[in-house]
């Protein structure tokens, strides 16, 4: 009976480990989803990796968000941009700073940069 219980214990442990590994991709996707904060207005987004983007990239991103016809399109653009920011930061070996709040209807040139860390 104890051998049976021991096997059952190992089986339960193996199932828990398998479930944990199966959930990791879902957690990562949820964190990278780029969903807007409920405290932001409809024409405002958080831009991850702002400090790693050129002015031209920021403006192109702002214009693409402005051209997006639906909320789903804007969500897809935010997800893609956030993933690209994480990849760029990883490639450069730097941590991402606090996301910059960008107004979609205001040109990037009039939106200040975040302070750079020394």
For each residue, the residues with C-beta under 8 A, 3 or more apart:
1: 4 5
2: 5 6
3: 6 7
4: 1 7 8
5: 1 2 8 9
6: 2 3 9 10
7: 3 4 10 11
8: 4 5 11 12
9: 5 6 12 13
10: 6 7 13 14
11: 7 8 14 15
12: 8 9 15 16
13: 9 10 16 17
14: 10 11 17 18
15: 11 12 18 19
16: 12 13 19 20
17: 13 14 20 21
18: 14 15 21 22
19: 15 16 22 23
20: 16 17 23 24
21: 17 18 24
22: 18 19 25 26
23: 19 20 26 27
24: 20 21 27 28
25: 22 28 29
26: 22 23 29 30
27: 23 24 30 31
28: 24 25 31 32
29: 25 26 32 33
30: 26 27 33
31: 27 28
32: 28 29 79 82 83 86
33: 29 30 75 79 82
34: 46 48 75 78 79 81 82
35: 75 78
36: 40 44 45 46 78
37: 40 46
38:
39:
40: 36 37 44 45 46 101
41: 44
42:
43: 103 104 105
44: 36 40 41 101 102 103 104
45: 36 40 65 74 78 101 102 104
46: 34 36 37 40 99 100 101 102
47: 50 53 58 61 81 85 99 100 101 102
48: 34 81 82 85 86 96 99
49: 52 53 81 82 84 85 86 88 89 96
50: 47 53 58 97 99 100 102 113 114
51: 97 100 113 114 116
52: 49 85 88 89 92 94 96
53: 47 49 50 57 58 61 85
54: 57 58
55: 58 59 108 109
56: 59 60
57: 53 54 60 61
58: 47 50 53 54 55 61 62 102 108 111
59: 55 56 62 63 107 108 109
60: 56 57 63 64
61: 47 53 57 58 64 65 77 81
62: 58 59 65 66 102 104 107 108
63: 59 60 66 67
64: 60 61 67 68 77
65: 45 61 62 68 74 77 78 104
66: 62 63 104 105
67: 63 64
68: 64 65 73 74 77
69: 73
70: 73 74
71: 74 75
72: 75 76
73: 68 69 70 76 77
74: 45 65 68 70 71 77 78
75: 33 34 35 71 72 78 79
76: 72 73 79 80
77: 61 64 65 68 73 74 80 81
78: 34 35 36 45 65 74 75 81 82
79: 32 33 34 75 76 82 83
80: 76 77 83 84
81: 34 47 48 49 61 77 78 84 85
82: 32 33 34 48 49 78 79 85 86
83: 32 79 80 86 87
84: 49 80 81 87 88
85: 47 48 49 52 53 81 82 88 89 96
86: 32 48 49 82 83 89 90 96
87: 83 84 90 91
88: 49 52 84 85 91 92
89: 49 52 85 86 92 94 95 96
90: 86 87 93
91: 87 88
92: 52 88 89
93: 90
94: 52 89
95: 89
96: 48 49 52 85 86 89 99
97: 50 51 114 117
98: 114
99: 46 47 48 50 96
100: 46 47 50 51 111 113 114
101: 40 44 45 46 47
102: 44 45 46 47 50 58 62 106 108 111
103: 43 44 106 111
104: 43 44 45 62 65 66
105: 43 66
106: 102 103 110 111
107: 59 62 110 111
108: 55 58 59 62 102 111
109: 55 59
110: 106 107
111: 58 100 102 103 106 107 108
112:
113: 50 51 100 116
114: 50 51 97 98 100
115:
116: 51 113
117: 97
118:
